[in-house]
């Protein structure tokens, strides 16, 4: 397994639509495992393939509480089958928007169909933080970030700060 560099906003690669995987084979499984290792290292509770530069419909999540047994999900080609009418607000963050958070409203529950790491079709009824996290990661596959759900004013403020931070981090030529 390997820890992959995470792309941070603003970056055009985070705005692209990801392509479905034809099959979950050894290379997709390796990507899933590397993404999980990258996510745990960050640390985070979810990661989408476009955030590590792979434009594929692959996400990983683990919303287990600190100290509890890990509950990793390796998900390819997720399809939302149903969302609840009831919605919920979470203060979301994102590994591609480090140290910025905002309240985002989403459906409280979702039903999902996807391919697991064995290329088997599975269905999942997610609630609570897991439902929010899965929707946030699926958004990444459409090129959507959590800041696209908030006011334009707050979004531009966050992106301006991240742009400034990036300029400061430009490495000097050796
Ligand atoms: Ni994110």
Backbone and ligand atoms as CSV (ligand in chain L), in Angstrom:
chain,resi,resn,atom,element,x,y,z
A,1,UNK,N,N,0.851,-1.187,0.000
A,1,UNK,CA,C,0.000,0.000,0.000
A,1,UNK,C,C,0.883,1.233,0.000
A,2,UNK,N,N,0.276,2.342,-0.388
A,2,UNK,CA,C,1.061,3.577,-0.507
A,2,UNK,C,C,0.195,4.777,-0.140
A,3,UNK,N,N,0.843,5.772,0.430
A,3,UNK,CA,C,0.147,7.023,0.715
A,3,UNK,C,C,0.299,7.927,-0.507
A,4,UNK,N,N,-0.844,8.375,-1.036
A,4,UNK,CA,C,-0.850,9.167,-2.271
A,4,UNK,C,C,-0.976,10.653,-1.934
A,5,UNK,N,N,-0.389,11.527,-2.786
A,5,UNK,CA,C,-0.588,12.960,-2.547
A,5,UNK,C,C,-2.043,13.355,-2.825
A,6,UNK,N,N,-2.598,14.205,-1.959
A,6,UNK,CA,C,-3.990,14.652,-2.106
A,6,UNK,C,C,-4.005,16.023,-2.788
A,7,UNK,N,N,-4.815,16.128,-3.841
A,7,UNK,CA,C,-4.954,17.391,-4.584
A,7,UNK,C,C,-5.819,18.342,-3.764
A,8,UNK,N,N,-5.356,19.586,-3.607
A,8,UNK,CA,C,-6.167,20.558,-2.876
A,8,UNK,C,C,-6.711,21.625,-3.816
A,9,UNK,N,N,-7.861,22.175,-3.415
A,9,UNK,CA,C,-8.545,23.218,-4.201
A,9,UNK,C,C,-7.800,24.548,-4.050
A,10,UNK,N,N,-7.901,25.439,-5.003
A,10,UNK,CA,C,-8.580,25.240,-6.292
A,10,UNK,C,C,-7.681,24.491,-7.273
A,11,UNK,N,N,-8.273,23.512,-7.967
A,11,UNK,CA,C,-7.516,22.727,-8.944
A,11,UNK,C,C,-8.521,22.180,-9.960
A,12,UNK,N,N,-8.282,22.405,-11.262
A,12,UNK,CA,C,-9.272,21.971,-12.267
A,12,UNK,C,C,-9.539,20.468,-12.236
A,13,UNK,N,N,-8.587,19.680,-11.727
A,13,UNK,CA,C,-8.784,18.227,-11.678
A,13,UNK,C,C,-9.905,17.825,-10.720
A,14,UNK,N,N,-10.205,18.721,-9.757
A,14,UNK,CA,C,-11.270,18.421,-8.789
A,14,UNK,C,C,-12.653,18.754,-9.345
A,15,UNK,N,N,-12.705,19.364,-10.521
A,15,UNK,CA,C,-13.977,19.784,-11.108
A,15,UNK,C,C,-14.415,18.873,-12.246
A,16,UNK,N,N,-13.668,17.782,-12.474
A,16,UNK,CA,C,-13.994,16.884,-13.594
A,16,UNK,C,C,-14.912,15.745,-13.164
A,17,UNK,N,N,-15.669,15.228,-14.159
A,17,UNK,CA,C,-16.550,14.088,-13.892
A,17,UNK,C,C,-15.729,12.806,-14.050
A,18,UNK,N,N,-15.817,11.923,-13.067
A,18,UNK,CA,C,-15.025,10.689,-13.102
A,18,UNK,C,C,-15.731,9.607,-13.922
A,19,UNK,N,N,-14.946,8.685,-14.466
A,19,UNK,CA,C,-15.489,7.612,-15.323
A,19,UNK,C,C,-15.721,6.327,-14.520
A,20,UNK,N,N,-16.771,5.575,-14.894
A,20,UNK,CA,C,-17.002,4.295,-14.209
A,20,UNK,C,C,-15.842,3.325,-14.443
A,21,UNK,N,N,-15.605,2.430,-13.497
A,21,UNK,CA,C,-14.620,1.372,-13.736
A,21,UNK,C,C,-15.337,0.246,-14.486
A,22,UNK,N,N,-14.624,-0.397,-15.419
A,22,UNK,CA,C,-15.225,-1.492,-16.184
A,22,UNK,C,C,-15.421,-2.694,-15.274
A,23,UNK,N,N,-14.457,-2.888,-14.358
A,23,UNK,CA,C,-14.467,-4.054,-13.476
A,23,UNK,C,C,-13.564,-3.726,-12.296
A,24,UNK,N,N,-13.922,-4.214,-11.114
A,24,UNK,CA,C,-13.016,-4.038,-9.978
A,24,UNK,C,C,-11.989,-5.163,-10.044
A,25,UNK,N,N,-10.847,-4.843,-10.625
A,25,UNK,CA,C,-9.770,-5.829,-10.778
A,25,UNK,C,C,-8.635,-5.487,-9.803
A,26,UNK,N,N,-7.516,-6.143,-9.975
A,26,UNK,CA,C,-6.409,-5.958,-9.023
A,26,UNK,C,C,-5.953,-4.501,-8.966
A,27,UNK,N,N,-5.963,-3.811,-10.117
A,27,UNK,CA,C,-5.471,-2.428,-10.100
A,27,UNK,C,C,-6.457,-1.511,-9.381
A,28,UNK,N,N,-7.762,-1.753,-9.542
A,28,UNK,CA,C,-8.757,-0.943,-8.813
A,28,UNK,C,C,-8.678,-1.260,-7.315
A,29,UNK,N,N,-8.496,-2.558,-6.982
A,29,UNK,CA,C,-8.351,-2.951,-5.567
A,29,UNK,C,C,-7.153,-2.259,-4.935
A,30,UNK,N,N,-6.054,-2.160,-5.686
A,30,UNK,CA,C,-4.854,-1.495,-5.163
A,30,UNK,C,C,-5.150,-0.012,-4.932
A,31,UNK,N,N,-5.857,0.598,-5.910
A,31,UNK,CA,C,-6.235,2.009,-5.744
A,31,UNK,C,C,-7.070,2.189,-4.474
A,32,UNK,N,N,-8.064,1.293,-4.260
A,32,UNK,CA,C,-8.917,1.370,-3.065
A,32,UNK,C,C,-8.082,1.269,-1.788
A,33,UNK,N,N,-7.143,0.330,-1.772
A,33,UNK,CA,C,-6.306,0.143,-0.576
A,33,UNK,C,C,-5.389,1.348,-0.345
A,34,UNK,N,N,-4.807,1.860,-1.422
A,34,UNK,CA,C,-3.956,3.049,-1.292
A,34,UNK,C,C,-4.769,4.256,-0.813
A,35,UNK,N,N,-5.989,4.367,-1.334
A,35,UNK,CA,C,-6.849,5.484,-0.914
A,35,UNK,C,C,-7.202,5.373,0.567
A,36,UNK,N,N,-7.483,4.152,1.036
A,36,UNK,CA,C,-7.799,3.975,2.460
A,36,UNK,C,C,-6.595,4.343,3.316
A,37,UNK,N,N,-5.424,3.891,2.903
A,37,UNK,CA,C,-4.218,4.205,3.676
A,37,UNK,C,C,-3.990,5.725,3.709
A,38,UNK,N,N,-4.196,6.367,2.561
A,38,UNK,CA,C,-4.042,7.824,2.453
A,38,UNK,C,C,-5.040,8.532,3.362
A,39,UNK,N,N,-6.294,8.029,3.349
A,39,UNK,CA,C,-7.361,8.631,4.157
A,39,UNK,C,C,-7.079,8.491,5.657
A,40,UNK,N,N,-6.674,7.291,6.087
A,40,UNK,CA,C,-6.375,7.081,7.517
A,40,UNK,C,C,-5.197,7.937,7.950
A,41,UNK,N,N,-4.221,8.090,7.052
A,41,UNK,CA,C,-3.025,8.850,7.381
A,41,UNK,C,C,-3.333,10.342,7.546
A,42,UNK,N,N,-4.328,10.845,6.776
A,42,UNK,CA,C,-4.558,12.300,6.693
A,42,UNK,C,C,-4.798,13.009,8.030
A,43,UNK,N,N,-5.674,12.624,8.961
A,43,UNK,CA,C,-6.679,11.587,8.826
A,43,UNK,C,C,-7.990,12.171,8.317
A,44,UNK,N,N,-8.779,11.276,7.679
A,44,UNK,CA,C,-10.103,11.664,7.197
A,44,UNK,C,C,-11.044,10.493,7.293
A,45,UNK,N,N,-12.334,10.723,6.957
A,45,UNK,CA,C,-13.331,9.645,7.038
A,45,UNK,C,C,-13.836,9.249,5.658
A,46,UNK,N,N,-13.359,9.939,4.615
A,46,UNK,CA,C,-13.758,9.589,3.256
A,46,UNK,C,C,-12.770,10.164,2.258
A,47,UNK,N,N,-12.673,9.497,1.100
A,47,UNK,CA,C,-11.776,9.990,0.047
A,47,UNK,C,C,-12.305,9.482,-1.299
A,48,UNK,N,N,-12.239,10.333,-2.306
A,48,UNK,CA,C,-12.683,9.966,-3.649
A,48,UNK,C,C,-11.469,9.937,-4.576
A,49,UNK,N,N,-11.505,9.021,-5.557
A,49,UNK,CA,C,-10.346,8.827,-6.437
A,49,UNK,C,C,-9.860,10.125,-7.113
A,50,UNK,N,N,-10.774,11.025,-7.567
A,50,UNK,CA,C,-10.274,12.254,-8.203
A,50,UNK,C,C,-9.379,13.091,-7.285
A,51,UNK,N,N,-9.547,12.942,-5.968
A,51,UNK,CA,C,-8.709,13.704,-5.030
A,51,UNK,C,C,-7.252,13.229,-5.031
A,52,UNK,N,N,-7.016,12.011,-5.538
A,52,UNK,CA,C,-5.635,11.519,-5.654
A,52,UNK,C,C,-5.249,11.395,-7.134
A,53,UNK,N,N,-5.984,12.107,-7.998
A,53,UNK,CA,C,-5.601,12.209,-9.400
A,53,UNK,C,C,-6.058,11.064,-10.284
A,54,UNK,N,N,-6.935,10.176,-9.773
A,54,UNK,CA,C,-7.466,9.074,-10.590
A,54,UNK,C,C,-8.916,9.422,-10.935
A,55,UNK,N,N,-9.194,9.640,-12.209
A,55,UNK,CA,C,-10.528,10.092,-12.596
A,55,UNK,C,C,-11.487,8.904,-12.772
A,56,UNK,N,N,-11.636,8.126,-11.699
A,56,UNK,CA,C,-12.472,6.919,-11.702
A,56,UNK,C,C,-13.531,7.025,-10.610
A,57,UNK,N,N,-14.671,6.326,-10.851
A,57,UNK,CA,C,-15.768,6.386,-9.883
A,57,UNK,C,C,-15.491,5.385,-8.748
A,58,UNK,N,N,-14.571,5.767,-7.895
A,58,UNK,CA,C,-14.155,4.948,-6.752
A,58,UNK,C,C,-14.090,5.857,-5.528
A,59,UNK,N,N,-14.705,5.389,-4.425
A,59,UNK,CA,C,-14.604,6.123,-3.163
A,59,UNK,C,C,-14.308,5.141,-2.028
A,60,UNK,N,N,-13.729,5.656,-0.961
A,60,UNK,CA,C,-13.574,4.867,0.261
A,60,UNK,C,C,-14.084,5.709,1.426
A,61,UNK,N,N,-14.703,5.050,2.401
A,61,UNK,CA,C,-15.168,5.749,3.597
A,61,UNK,C,C,-14.983,4.842,4.811
A,62,UNK,N,N,-14.804,5.460,5.961
A,62,UNK,CA,C,-14.812,4.743,7.239
A,62,UNK,C,C,-15.256,5.744,8.288
A,63,UNK,N,N,-16.512,5.589,8.717
A,63,UNK,CA,C,-17.079,6.543,9.676
A,63,UNK,C,C,-17.144,5.957,11.085
A,64,UNK,N,N,-16.372,4.898,11.355
A,64,UNK,CA,C,-16.333,4.332,12.713
A,64,UNK,C,C,-15.793,5.382,13.675
A,65,UNK,N,N,-16.332,5.368,14.911
A,65,UNK,CA,C,-15.866,6.335,15.914
A,65,UNK,C,C,-14.432,6.011,16.326
A,66,UNK,N,N,-13.722,7.038,16.768
A,66,UNK,CA,C,-12.356,6.867,17.269
A,66,UNK,C,C,-12.326,5.775,18.333
A,67,UNK,N,N,-11.416,4.837,18.200
A,67,UNK,CA,C,-11.282,3.776,19.197
A,67,UNK,C,C,-12.136,2.559,18.883
A,68,UNK,N,N,-13.154,2.708,18.016
A,68,UNK,CA,C,-13.967,1.553,17.612
A,68,UNK,C,C,-13.257,0.796,16.494
A,69,UNK,N,N,-13.752,-0.411,16.236
A,69,UNK,CA,C,-13.208,-1.231,15.153
A,69,UNK,C,C,-13.392,-0.493,13.816
A,70,UNK,N,N,-12.370,-0.484,12.948
A,70,UNK,CA,C,-12.540,0.185,11.648
A,70,UNK,C,C,-13.668,-0.446,10.818
A,71,UNK,N,N,-14.366,0.390,10.064
A,71,UNK,CA,C,-15.461,-0.084,9.190
A,71,UNK,C,C,-15.246,0.452,7.785
A,72,UNK,N,N,-14.186,-0.007,7.123
A,72,UNK,CA,C,-13.903,0.539,5.795
A,72,UNK,C,C,-14.879,0.046,4.731
A,73,UNK,N,N,-15.295,0.943,3.866
A,73,UNK,CA,C,-16.080,0.594,2.681
A,73,UNK,C,C,-15.252,0.933,1.454
A,74,UNK,N,N,-15.122,-0.043,0.563
A,74,UNK,CA,C,-14.466,0.170,-0.735
A,74,UNK,C,C,-15.571,0.134,-1.782
A,75,UNK,N,N,-15.800,1.263,-2.438
A,75,UNK,CA,C,-16.996,1.440,-3.272
A,75,UNK,C,C,-16.611,1.882,-4.685
A,76,UNK,N,N,-17.076,1.118,-5.686
A,76,UNK,CA,C,-16.874,1.524,-7.079
A,76,UNK,C,C,-18.236,1.706,-7.749
A,77,UNK,N,N,-18.309,2.627,-8.687
A,77,UNK,CA,C,-19.523,2.910,-9.464
A,77,UNK,C,C,-20.766,3.075,-8.585
A,78,UNK,N,N,-20.703,3.911,-7.545
A,78,UNK,CA,C,-21.879,4.063,-6.683
A,78,UNK,C,C,-23.044,4.696,-7.436
A,79,UNK,N,N,-24.223,4.202,-7.093
A,79,UNK,CA,C,-25.468,4.683,-7.708
A,79,UNK,C,C,-26.435,4.939,-6.567
A,80,UNK,N,N,-26.926,6.151,-6.436
A,80,UNK,CA,C,-27.901,6.429,-5.380
A,80,UNK,C,C,-29.283,6.006,-5.870
A,81,UNK,N,N,-29.897,5.064,-5.146
A,81,UNK,CA,C,-31.195,4.511,-5.554
A,81,UNK,C,C,-32.346,5.271,-4.925
A,82,UNK,N,N,-32.089,5.848,-3.752
A,82,UNK,CA,C,-33.163,6.494,-2.985
A,82,UNK,C,C,-32.541,7.442,-1.973
A,83,UNK,N,N,-33.204,8.582,-1.767
A,83,UNK,CA,C,-32.789,9.480,-0.682
A,83,UNK,C,C,-34.020,9.806,0.154
A,84,UNK,N,N,-33.818,9.995,1.448
A,84,UNK,CA,C,-34.944,10.308,2.339
A,84,UNK,C,C,-35.413,11.744,2.104
A,85,UNK,N,N,-36.687,12.001,2.397
A,85,UNK,CA,C,-37.201,13.375,2.326
A,85,UNK,C,C,-36.602,14.200,3.462
A,86,UNK,N,N,-36.376,13.528,4.564
A,86,UNK,CA,C,-35.805,14.207,5.726
A,86,UNK,C,C,-34.358,14.589,5.420
A,87,UNK,N,N,-33.970,15.781,5.791
A,87,UNK,CA,C,-32.574,16.180,5.566
A,87,UNK,C,C,-31.888,16.471,6.889
A,88,UNK,N,N,-30.588,16.611,6.813
A,88,UNK,CA,C,-29.791,16.815,8.015
A,88,UNK,C,C,-28.647,17.767,7.665
A,89,UNK,N,N,-28.188,18.518,8.660
A,89,UNK,CA,C,-27.088,19.460,8.439
A,89,UNK,C,C,-25.851,18.984,9.184
A,90,UNK,N,N,-24.749,18.881,8.466
A,90,UNK,CA,C,-23.469,18.563,9.104
A,90,UNK,C,C,-22.474,19.664,8.788
A,91,UNK,N,N,-21.576,19.906,9.714
A,91,UNK,CA,C,-20.470,20.824,9.480
A,91,UNK,C,C,-19.382,20.000,8.777
A,92,UNK,N,N,-19.327,20.142,7.440
A,92,UNK,CA,C,-18.450,19.286,6.633
A,92,UNK,C,C,-17.074,19.892,6.423
A,93,UNK,N,N,-16.122,18.997,6.287
A,93,UNK,CA,C,-14.777,19.374,5.895
A,93,UNK,C,C,-14.382,18.490,4.722
A,94,UNK,N,N,-13.182,18.692,4.188
A,94,UNK,CA,C,-12.742,17.919,3.029
A,94,UNK,C,C,-11.221,17.956,2.982
A,95,UNK,N,N,-10.622,16.804,2.695
A,95,UNK,CA,C,-9.150,16.755,2.639
A,95,UNK,C,C,-8.605,17.634,1.506
A,96,UNK,N,N,-9.451,17.978,0.538
A,96,UNK,CA,C,-9.011,18.855,-0.555
A,96,UNK,C,C,-9.247,20.336,-0.244
A,97,UNK,N,N,-9.880,20.614,0.902
A,97,UNK,CA,C,-10.085,22.002,1.355
A,97,UNK,C,C,-9.621,22.080,2.798
A,98,UNK,N,N,-8.316,21.854,3.020
A,98,UNK,CA,C,-7.835,21.663,4.388
A,98,UNK,C,C,-8.165,22.840,5.303
A,99,UNK,N,N,-8.661,22.467,6.486
A,99,UNK,CA,C,-8.942,23.403,7.570
A,99,UNK,C,C,-10.087,24.362,7.303
A,100,UNK,N,N,-10.967,24.011,6.359
A,100,UNK,CA,C,-12.169,24.815,6.155
A,100,UNK,C,C,-13.383,23.925,6.354
A,101,UNK,N,N,-14.407,24.504,6.999
A,101,UNK,CA,C,-15.615,23.750,7.329
A,101,UNK,C,C,-16.828,24.617,7.052
A,102,UNK,N,N,-17.928,23.970,6.693
A,102,UNK,CA,C,-19.169,24.721,6.507
A,102,UNK,C,C,-20.351,23.780,6.670
A,103,UNK,N,N,-21.483,24.350,7.106
A,103,UNK,CA,C,-22.709,23.567,7.248
A,103,UNK,C,C,-23.284,23.257,5.881
A,104,UNK,N,N,-23.545,21.966,5.643
A,104,UNK,CA,C,-24.137,21.529,4.372
A,104,UNK,C,C,-25.383,20.703,4.688
A,105,UNK,N,N,-26.470,20.983,3.972
A,105,UNK,CA,C,-27.732,20.252,4.158
A,105,UNK,C,C,-27.830,19.165,3.090
A,106,UNK,N,N,-28.092,17.935,3.514
A,106,UNK,CA,C,-28.247,16.811,2.571
A,106,UNK,C,C,-29.341,15.885,3.091
A,107,UNK,N,N,-29.846,14.980,2.218
A,107,UNK,CA,C,-30.773,13.962,2.709
A,107,UNK,C,C,-30.146,13.166,3.872
A,108,UNK,N,N,-30.970,12.846,4.876
A,108,UNK,CA,C,-30.464,12.181,6.080
A,108,UNK,C,C,-30.085,10.725,5.815
A,109,UNK,N,N,-30.785,10.065,4.848
A,109,UNK,CA,C,-30.514,8.657,4.556
A,109,UNK,C,C,-30.439,8.453,3.047
A,110,UNK,N,N,-29.617,7.505,2.646
A,110,UNK,CA,C,-29.534,7.153,1.217
A,110,UNK,C,C,-29.450,5.641,1.067
A,111,UNK,N,N,-30.021,5.153,-0.041
A,111,UNK,CA,C,-29.806,3.757,-0.431
A,111,UNK,C,C,-28.926,3.780,-1.670
A,112,UNK,N,N,-27.987,2.858,-1.690
A,112,UNK,CA,C,-26.907,2.897,-2.644
A,112,UNK,C,C,-26.695,1.516,-3.245
A,113,UNK,N,N,-26.342,1.475,-4.524
A,113,UNK,CA,C,-25.885,0.223,-5.135
A,113,UNK,C,C,-24.476,0.472,-5.645
A,114,UNK,N,N,-23.583,-0.500,-5.483
A,114,UNK,CA,C,-22.187,-0.298,-5.893
A,114,UNK,C,C,-21.495,-1.630,-6.101
A,115,UNK,N,N,-20.284,-1.571,-6.600
A,115,UNK,CA,C,-19.434,-2.761,-6.708
A,115,UNK,C,C,-18.430,-2.719,-5.564
A,116,UNK,N,N,-18.290,-3.848,-4.860
A,116,UNK,CA,C,-17.314,-3.888,-3.777
A,116,UNK,C,C,-15.946,-4.326,-4.317
A,117,UNK,N,N,-15.006,-4.539,-3.404
A,117,UNK,CA,C,-13.629,-4.850,-3.819
A,117,UNK,C,C,-13.501,-6.209,-4.515
A,118,UNK,N,N,-14.568,-7.045,-4.402
A,118,UNK,CA,C,-14.561,-8.333,-5.101
A,118,UNK,C,C,-15.348,-8.256,-6.413
A,119,UNK,N,N,-15.702,-7.035,-6.828
A,119,UNK,CA,C,-16.518,-6.829,-8.041
A,119,UNK,C,C,-17.933,-7.393,-7.891
A,120,UNK,N,N,-18.377,-7.541,-6.624
A,120,UNK,CA,C,-19.739,-8.017,-6.356
A,120,UNK,C,C,-20.665,-6.812,-6.218
A,121,UNK,N,N,-21.895,-6.944,-6.759
A,121,UNK,CA,C,-22.892,-5.877,-6.601
A,121,UNK,C,C,-23.431,-5.923,-5.173
A,122,UNK,N,N,-23.445,-4.764,-4.507
A,122,UNK,CA,C,-23.961,-4.675,-3.150
A,122,UNK,C,C,-24.916,-3.509,-3.017
A,123,UNK,N,N,-25.795,-3.603,-2.009
A,123,UNK,CA,C,-26.649,-2.469,-1.688
A,123,UNK,C,C,-26.440,-2.097,-0.234
A,124,UNK,N,N,-26.569,-0.816,0.031
A,124,UNK,CA,C,-26.307,-0.298,1.378
A,124,UNK,C,C,-27.353,0.761,1.695
A,125,UNK,N,N,-27.917,0.678,2.897
A,125,UNK,CA,C,-28.815,1.724,3.387
A,125,UNK,C,C,-28.034,2.496,4.441
A,126,UNK,N,N,-27.593,3.687,4.087
A,126,UNK,CA,C,-26.732,4.460,4.989
A,126,UNK,C,C,-27.527,5.538,5.705
A,127,UNK,N,N,-27.202,5.710,6.982
A,127,UNK,CA,C,-27.831,6.733,7.828
A,127,UNK,C,C,-26.744,7.497,8.549
A,128,UNK,N,N,-27.121,8.594,9.178
A,128,UNK,CA,C,-26.196,9.336,10.024
A,128,UNK,C,C,-24.993,9.844,9.258
A,129,UNK,N,N,-23.850,9.858,9.940
A,129,UNK,CA,C,-22.631,10.406,9.345
A,129,UNK,C,C,-22.231,9.652,8.072
A,130,UNK,N,N,-22.467,8.321,8.071
A,130,UNK,CA,C,-22.103,7.521,6.894
A,130,UNK,C,C,-22.862,8.004,5.645
A,131,UNK,N,N,-24.150,8.345,5.806
A,131,UNK,CA,C,-24.958,8.823,4.670
A,131,UNK,C,C,-24.406,10.151,4.146
A,132,UNK,N,N,-24.061,11.038,5.063
A,132,UNK,CA,C,-23.500,12.344,4.671
A,132,UNK,C,C,-22.171,12.158,3.955
A,133,UNK,N,N,-21.325,11.313,4.545
A,133,UNK,CA,C,-19.983,11.102,4.009
A,133,UNK,C,C,-20.048,10.496,2.595
A,134,UNK,N,N,-20.915,9.515,2.406
A,134,UNK,CA,C,-21.040,8.877,1.086
A,134,UNK,C,C,-21.511,9.897,0.045
A,135,UNK,N,N,-22.474,10.747,0.415
A,135,UNK,CA,C,-22.959,11.763,-0.538
A,135,UNK,C,C,-21.866,12.770,-0.875
A,136,UNK,N,N,-21.086,13.139,0.146
A,136,UNK,CA,C,-19.964,14.070,-0.078
A,136,UNK,C,C,-18.948,13.460,-1.053
A,137,UNK,N,N,-18.646,12.173,-0.868
A,137,UNK,CA,C,-17.651,11.519,-1.743
A,137,UNK,C,C,-18.201,11.320,-3.158
A,138,UNK,N,N,-19.482,10.978,-3.282
A,138,UNK,CA,C,-20.073,10.818,-4.621
A,138,UNK,C,C,-20.067,12.164,-5.354
A,139,UNK,N,N,-20.286,13.240,-4.613
A,139,UNK,CA,C,-20.180,14.580,-5.219
A,139,UNK,C,C,-18.829,14.769,-5.913
A,140,UNK,N,N,-17.756,14.302,-5.270
A,140,UNK,CA,C,-16.413,14.448,-5.866
A,140,UNK,C,C,-16.360,13.793,-7.252
A,141,UNK,N,N,-17.116,12.711,-7.439
A,141,UNK,CA,C,-17.104,11.996,-8.727
A,141,UNK,C,C,-17.776,12.819,-9.822
A,142,UNK,N,N,-18.586,13.798,-9.401
A,142,UNK,CA,C,-19.248,14.709,-10.351
A,142,UNK,C,C,-18.493,16.031,-10.470
A,143,UNK,N,N,-17.368,16.131,-9.775
A,143,UNK,CA,C,-16.609,17.379,-9.802
A,143,UNK,C,C,-17.171,18.444,-8.879
A,144,UNK,N,N,-17.951,18.007,-7.891
A,144,UNK,CA,C,-18.595,18.936,-6.957
A,144,UNK,C,C,-17.917,18.865,-5.588
A,145,UNK,N,N,-17.638,20.028,-5.016
A,145,UNK,CA,C,-17.042,20.099,-3.684
A,145,UNK,C,C,-18.098,20.596,-2.692
A,146,UNK,N,N,-17.858,20.385,-1.384
A,146,UNK,CA,C,-18.886,20.810,-0.419
A,146,UNK,C,C,-19.127,22.313,-0.494
A,147,UNK,N,N,-18.105,23.070,-0.904
A,147,UNK,CA,C,-18.296,24.529,-0.999
A,147,UNK,C,C,-19.270,24.913,-2.119
A,148,UNK,N,N,-19.539,23.976,-3.042
A,148,UNK,CA,C,-20.527,24.255,-4.088
A,148,UNK,C,C,-21.953,24.217,-3.542
A,149,UNK,N,N,-22.104,23.742,-2.290
A,149,UNK,CA,C,-23.435,23.694,-1.664
A,149,UNK,C,C,-23.705,24.900,-0.772
A,150,UNK,N,N,-22.726,25.770,-0.606
A,150,UNK,CA,C,-22.901,26.891,0.344
A,150,UNK,C,C,-22.985,28.213,-0.427
A,151,UNK,N,N,-23.116,29.315,0.298
A,151,UNK,CA,C,-23.292,30.608,-0.371
A,151,UNK,C,C,-22.045,30.968,-1.180
A,152,UNK,N,N,-22.260,31.693,-2.272
A,152,UNK,CA,C,-21.154,32.099,-3.150
A,152,UNK,C,C,-20.136,32.933,-2.367
A,153,UNK,N,N,-20.635,33.708,-1.443
A,153,UNK,CA,C,-19.762,34.581,-0.659
A,153,UNK,C,C,-18.794,33.757,0.200
A,154,UNK,N,N,-19.359,32.779,0.916
A,154,UNK,CA,C,-18.533,31.939,1.784
A,154,UNK,C,C,-17.571,31.092,0.943
A,155,UNK,N,N,-18.075,30.586,-0.204
A,155,UNK,CA,C,-17.243,29.769,-1.090
A,155,UNK,C,C,-16.036,30.562,-1.587
A,156,UNK,N,N,-16.276,31.780,-2.054
A,156,UNK,CA,C,-15.155,32.548,-2.613
A,156,UNK,C,C,-14.169,32.926,-1.520
A,157,UNK,N,N,-14.670,33.117,-0.301
A,157,UNK,CA,C,-13.770,33.436,0.808
A,157,UNK,C,C,-12.831,32.255,1.082
A,158,UNK,N,N,-13.398,31.050,1.117
A,158,UNK,CA,C,-12.591,29.846,1.378
A,158,UNK,C,C,-11.587,29.624,0.245
A,159,UNK,N,N,-12.051,29.732,-1.004
A,159,UNK,CA,C,-11.162,29.464,-2.150
A,159,UNK,C,C,-10.054,30.509,-2.239
A,160,UNK,N,N,-10.374,31.759,-1.866
A,160,UNK,CA,C,-9.348,32.811,-1.869
A,160,UNK,C,C,-8.237,32.479,-0.866
A,161,UNK,N,N,-8.659,32.033,0.305
A,161,UNK,CA,C,-7.673,31.681,1.344
A,161,UNK,C,C,-6.804,30.508,0.889
A,162,UNK,N,N,-7.429,29.516,0.239
A,162,UNK,CA,C,-6.666,28.343,-0.220
A,162,UNK,C,C,-5.709,28.717,-1.351
A,163,UNK,N,N,-6.132,29.632,-2.214
A,163,UNK,CA,C,-5.270,30.084,-3.315
A,163,UNK,C,C,-4.032,30.777,-2.743
A,164,UNK,N,N,-4.269,31.605,-1.735
A,164,UNK,CA,C,-3.173,32.333,-1.080
A,164,UNK,C,C,-2.194,31.340,-0.446
A,165,UNK,N,N,-2.753,30.334,0.214
A,165,UNK,CA,C,-1.939,29.312,0.867
A,165,UNK,C,C,-1.084,28.576,-0.158
A,166,UNK,N,N,-1.686,28.274,-1.332
A,166,UNK,CA,C,-0.951,27.570,-2.385
A,166,UNK,C,C,0.222,28.397,-2.888
A,167,UNK,N,N,0.008,29.700,-3.060
A,167,UNK,CA,C,1.080,30.579,-3.543
A,167,UNK,C,C,2.259,30.553,-2.582
A,168,UNK,N,N,1.913,30.508,-1.294
A,168,UNK,CA,C,2.973,30.499,-0.268
A,168,UNK,C,C,3.747,29.187,-0.293
A,169,UNK,N,N,3.078,28.121,-0.803
A,169,UNK,CA,C,3.708,26.792,-0.757
A,169,UNK,C,C,4.481,26.445,-2.019
A,170,UNK,N,N,4.490,27.340,-3.020
A,170,UNK,CA,C,5.210,27.050,-4.259
A,170,UNK,C,C,6.693,26.829,-3.922
A,171,UNK,N,N,7.218,25.647,-4.263
A,171,UNK,CA,C,8.609,25.393,-3.889
A,171,UNK,C,C,9.577,26.257,-4.695
A,172,UNK,N,N,10.612,26.711,-4.061
A,172,UNK,CA,C,11.606,27.522,-4.776
A,172,UNK,C,C,12.471,26.596,-5.625
A,173,UNK,N,N,12.823,27.024,-6.839
A,173,UNK,CA,C,13.645,26.148,-7.700
A,173,UNK,C,C,14.995,25.848,-7.057
A,174,UNK,N,N,15.425,24.615,-7.211
A,174,UNK,CA,C,16.691,24.213,-6.596
A,174,UNK,C,C,17.862,24.751,-7.421
L,1,NI,NI,NI,-14.067,15.840,0.149
